């Protein structure tokens, strides 16, 4: 309990609250690129109206109705631009409720409304096609097994075909219907939540290893049997912190998605209603997938945090562990974004921390791996890989905490850094006072950390804050 109180102090709590605010703000910023909150709220209201309006029809009738309404609107726009009356308007009863609603809107609102109609049309066509696609998967599986090149029952191809057919049998009877799934759809594609969770865990683990630098390691190590209890307490703190921090960041973002897009009533609809989940082979509701995704995500954060704790345990200096972590993460990011899918080094892109943090992309995409008659899904591979990393990391960290002695001789890296630090202090002793004050501000008071964070924010906006066009701008270009 004392260890927990020492670690979870006011600074950590304030830092976590700040991360919550930054994370939600970044999510809202991504959703409103090229537009504003007002436009987004209007679009949400129109989408819900369209869902309620067309949801009363059968799918085939709804597709014909929305297609007809879009054509009427485009005809009206053309006639209005030319200053003439559209031929369809002189016919009795030609103006539908949708066209009447469209006419009452301003120019920018009309473009947004037309964009929503096109989205609804696309969603309806997907819903109509989904049962046919599921049947086609079953048919293809049966047909492929009749070909001689796929008939070897000990081959991976044959067993993959069999497994695919069986997996998609589970969702063959899933019935899709029109819902406002914008909230869940945008939420599951937002990944910065997990990066922020890991950043928070770095600070917590750094604080856990404080005795390595403050001279208390010898006293802690002399505790004897208490070292094992200390290791288990720290493991519990890391696991509990990972679960709580991930939950805080994850569910505040989900709440923000519901506030922006509404659609709480759609959470009981099948997750396959979201077009990106067309190949998700588990019968599950949207809220079910949100919880399922959280469990996998929390597991990934906890496992990576325990692995990070292991790095801190086996290094005698916290800063060395921090530098090593930064180098490894930098290499992982570089390999993920620079290695192509068809490169001979593509394994380094697939087995990667960045890919691991995109949990939704792994568990929602249907893909199998294996050899011979052994076939396993990528989501199962991720789960068992996490389990192996967790067991190995826990074993190394606990054993290191219990048996690693503070009095052992310095390793090569420590001796090298000590010499560099001594030379640095010798040079630093002769610099003017103004440079010493700058050193105190940037290094001793960790002002450099603030600068690095600000630089990362600037780099994000430079890299991703490119010219973004709102929905009504794209619609204007499309119909002009």
Steps between C-alpha positions, in 0.01 A plus 500: 500500500788737582655422162171585332465828691859596418443434133146630438559853624348835410734550203404166348128571546532847345704357214236235436219757497705710256542194274125436511434855383769485229378164376134606470601832342711318241211266418259793457758682286536198271124475458456870417783543249396740228174581681383599847298371791189676370521329161569167666198531728279596206624205296434268795143626535435452127649151505274398786198649318585304185550179699157544662337590166645229275515242779124457471537351151617158386860509378414480130232767529731720711779482239259600223356779717835656590625468142185672376535776761862566403402527133217740587738717703759509222227585248375777727853639545555504124166675438562745781843587363352560152207701639243261357243269652590134495262292295448264791376785718202580280373146541246462779641351817855486361654678799585248767554566869875469447505759221286734707741465791792565266347822361458646847876481568775751426753435223767352729239293686361370172842369402539325836153352469580367154821344635301326772255365240785353299642338817159353580471365145843337529409348836172361365673343202754338735219362720329354194821340375618355835286179508599426141869543588471259794333239278768553236775430755336167586453416131860589417626283785308199368606558140869556576526169685392318184802628307793259498756768589308574823395143587805399707357466852844551654563832325455843654285614206246222547475546877480878464203459262328267748564735793378805305177325410437391860584842644260687274222252570474675839390827337297354213175578683599849620230743390613854424281807500546874456641673810704807583834327563725802447601518869620140530651507150717805568588394855649159417728660239658741750828359634669782690325384818746214535807712428397738778442203732852374437649847555325512838629154585858608422474772767356254754768237439769767509373597845494137612874469438592807705728308740742433214603866494436633852730265691219292653564188296732349763239546773224356280716200408582427866131431564555128428166324458337841458653533152263241356204672661624835363526350148147360520366832634660682209362250253154558646545879480612485136217267397237700691632833368498370142139384529378822668695741277391323182138498622510872582641599162292246306157569645536879514574488126198275448282745696632783280408298189144454625471870584624597153307250291219369718392150408483354851192309386708329229740336746287185513512465121744242352853634468488378139269798436825700482637442152858460624386185686371322192755222557464477879407137565345526847133575573529801726324831567675833467516551878621141530786572262587820688540295819678217315739750345567654842592163654751430223633857517541497879679165472739643240573808715557289813731254321708776340517678837625185674757455222607861555529436875729206416727733304519732802572209735793359300658846455676648800422856400151625425622739235681218320175303491316806374755556222490134399119513491509812282742335255290182473175693453664724240619197304154340523331814366758531222456137392120520510474806277798434270476129427257406223248217526676304225853562627717206606506673839120522526508278812643799690195701393255230605666420834523858620402714800318751278291225341435352842353832615258495206307227675177563312669451163630160613188358665248636248683388185459136405835340422654162579857379526651156542680211342367169375185397683557757776298819442461786748350848474712814535300610805578167669868541406498843662337362817748215543796725413385738775471208742854381424642852535309544827627174655862560396494864610346419840755225560799719407372805691419307820826304495696819428332688784568215745854400405666796323750657741583870516863433597606321183766658285409754239445376148664646190209730423493640853876562505481670162212726602675585829809612311291705259314658791826585680636664184174687456514634858862606453406704193181628659692639802668760277194628310342842575227528762230566239559156346485341846161664556379372164622153598307526826184599312520250214671198657475513879140628500414280197396795285647304211213250538245777444687614188508145361125462557431830325724398209310171466171690494634736232631205297158333521322807364764544229474134393126446536357849514500538123224672312181314588178548312167480675216281374314792345816615317546153350132482409520843332793379290317180418184662362655812350 
